[in-house]
Amino acid sequence: MGRRIVESLVRAAVPVTLSSWIYFPELSEWHFFIATPLVDTKGPRNAYDQVLKVMTRENISPEFPLHRVFLIGADHPIVEKVRENLKTSENQIQQFVNVQLANGFAREAYVYIGGSIRITAHQNETYHVMFFPYSGPGGAVPAKRMQSLEEVREFLQAKVRVTEEIVIGAFETLQKRKSVTIPNIQLSRNELKRLGLAA
């Protein structure tokens, strides 16, 4: 169920940094925590509204009550605690963890890297495509070089799953300003490496 919720949010372009099942012994219940920068940028209420709309549209709400879903900011201490225990060598979206928290423990985490894509036009009709994560350790960001606008279009739509409507709008801005940013991109670690967007 947790993976279904996360994948539904990703398809709806709701930015997800990390999510995890956390068990609370005093309640004898598992709760699903979702870390999203929306909590920080839009506030908890607006973030919950967006998530509820997606869960209702995907018919998830009847199966999984919203009171067991908790939204937290991308840099919340729970995120840091779970992230510390992730196996950095693994590329799977889903990882099993055993993280002791103040009032419970986390069992499994769903790891997406949320961020934005920046496209920059250069001379000789070449383009650089870069991915900037919303959170993480920082450092150098690799630039993927492309030889034509059509190659950029194919990359965005077929491999990064950006909709045609967003690509058209981005290209209009790119022609005017030579640079454009597409927000709310959700990719797994494995996808980032395979696409040449991560070291």
N, C-alpha and C positions, 0 to 999 in steps of 0.2 A: 504493500500500500504506500509506504514512504516513497519508494522510487516512482510510483505512478504519480504521486502529488508533485514531486520535483520535476519530472519530465513534462507534466502538464503546465507548470509554471514556466519552464524553459521555452516551451512552444509558444506561450503567450507573451514572451519577452519580459517576464518578471525576473529581475536580476537575482540570482541565487549564488551566494559565495560557498556555503557549505550547509549541510543539514545532518541531523543525527537523532536516532531514537535514544531517549533517556528514561531510565526506569526509576520511579520514586517508591521506595519500599513502604513508606507510611501510607501511601494511597493505593498500593498494589496495582499501579497503572504505568503503562508506557506512554510517554508523551513525545510528540515529534517537534523538534526545534529546527527552525529554518533561519539561517543567517542571511540577511539581505540588506544592501545599502539603502533600500527604500525607507527603512526604519529611521536612518540617520538623516536622509535628505527630505523625505515627505512627512515623517512623523508616524508613530505606531498606528494611529487610526486609519490614515490613508493607506498604509501598507496592508493592514488587515482587510480593508475594503477590496483592494485589488486581488488579494489571495482568495477571499470569499467568492468573488465573481468567477474566478477561474474554477474553483472547486465546485461551484454550483453548475457552471456550464458543462463541466466534465462529468457531472453526476457523481462526484466523490462525497459531497456533504452527507447524504443519507447513510453512507457506509462508515464514514469516519467523522465524528462530531468535531466541530471547530474548537470546542473548549480544550481539546487535546493537542491543538496546534499552537505553538508559541513562536512568535517572530522576535528575533533579536538583531542588533546591529552587526555589521560585518566584522567589527573588531571587538565584539563582546568577549569577556574572559572565557566563556564556554567554548567559543570558536578557537581561541588560542590553545586551550587545554586539549581539545580534540585534535587540533592540527599537530600539536607536539607529538601525538601518538600515532599519527598516520605513517605508513611505510612509504618513505619517499621514493623507493625503487619501483613501487607498483604504479601502474597506469590505469587501473580499473576505476570506473566511476564509483562503484560500491566497495567499501573496505570494512572489514570487521575489526572493531577496536574494543578495548576493555579499559575505560577511563573512569577512575573514581572521582566523583564531584562532591560538593559539600552536602547535598541532600539526596544523592542518587548516583547512578553510574550510566555511562553511555555504552551502548552495545555495538552499533554499526553506524557508519557515516556515509553520506552520499556527497561526493566531492565534484563540484563544478567550479571552474575558474570564471568568474564574472568580470567583464571589462568592456572596453570599447576598441573599435578598429579605427585607425587613422590612415587615410590614404593621401599621399602627397604626389602631385604631378611635377615632373622634372623635364629638363630639356630632352629633345629627341624622342618625345612622346613615350617616355618611360615613367613607371609609377612605383612608388614604395608603399607597401602595406605593412602596418605594424599593429600589434595587439598590446593594449595597456590594461593590466588587471586592476580591479578596484581596490584590492588589498593584497598584501604579500610582502616579501622581503625587499622588493625593489631591485635595482641594478639595471644593467644594459638590456635594451629591448631589441631583438633581432628584426631587421627589415627584410621583407620578402620583395624582390624586384620582379616587376612584370613589364612585358614589352608592348602591351596594347591595352586600350580600355576594354576591349572585348575579353581579354584574358582576365582582367580584374572582375568583370561582370560574371564570368563563368565561375571564378574562384568564390566570389561572395555568395552566389545563389546555389551552386551545386555542392560546395564544400563547407561553407560557413552557415548555410541555411538562412540567409538574409532574404526577405521577400522581395519580389520584383518591384513593388511599389516603393519600398525604402531605397532600393538600389537606384531607381530612376531619380528620386529626389536628391540622393547623395551625389549623383553624377551632375545634376544641374548646379549644385553648390560647388562642386569640384571645378567645373568649367569657369565659374566666376572668380573663385578665390584660390585656386590651385591646391587647396587642402580641405579635407572634410573629415569629420568624426562621426562614426555610427555607434551609438551607445547600446547597452543591454545585449551584448554578445555573450553567449553561454557555451563554453567548450570544456571538455574534459582535458586532463593533462596529456593523455595519449593523443587526442586530436590536435592540441597545440603543437606537440612535437612533430606529428605526422605532417601537419600543414606548414611546418617551417616557421611558426610564430613563437617558438620558445626555444631557448638554448638546450 
